[in-house]
Amino acid sequence: MVKATVLVKSPKKLIAARLAKVKSVYDSFPVSGQFDAVALIKVDSLSKIRVVTSEIQSITGVERTETMVEVQ
């Protein structure tokens, strides 16, 4: 199991709720600062992280993302 944190920049106020609807996102919440929300994802393999982040980037209102993969 591979976990990653995706930081999301979006002016949409309910972006965290939209992130929660993405498969493999097990938690999402709004934050203050440079980014507006965080999505925590869990996938079977490292290659699937790109699939999930692409889906997040396709959400209307998402301006950019930054992904950090958990290193164990």
N, C-alpha and C positions, 0 to 999 in steps of 0.2 A: 504494500500500500504506500502510495506517495502522497504527501500533503504539500500544499502550497498556499500562500497568501497572495491575493490579488488586490492591489490598491486601484481604486477607480476614481477618475475625475469626471464629474458630471454635474451640471447645474440643476438637474431634475431632483426635486425634493424627496421623492419616494424611490430613489434608485436602489436603496438597500432591499426594499420589498421586491423589486423586479429581479435583483440578483438571486434572491432566495428561490425563485422559480426555476433557475438553471439547474439541470441535472448535475450531480456531483458537488454542488455547493451545499455544505452542511451547516454553515452559519454565515450571516451577513449582517452588517450594522453600519450606521452612519458614523462618521468621525469628523473632527475639525482639523484644520490645517491645510496642507497643500492638496490633499485628496479629500473626496467627499464620502467615500464608503469603502468598506473592506469586505471581501468575499473570501471565505475559507473553503478550500476545495480538497477533496480526497478522491483519488483515482487509482486504478490498478497499475498503471505504468507511467513512466516519465513522458512518453510520447503523447499520452492522452491529455496532458496539461495544455498543450497547444490547442487541442480541439475545444476544450472548455473555455480557454481565454478568448478564442476566436468567437465563440458564442456570446460571451460577455461583451466583447467589442462590437458586436452587431446589434446590441440593444440600443434603441433610439435614445439619444441624449448622452451616450458615453463618448467622451472626448478622447480619453487615453487611459491606458492601464499600465501598471508596473507589476511584474510577477516575481515573487521570491519563493523559491523551492526550499522546503525543509531539508536540511542536511543531517543525516544520522550517522 
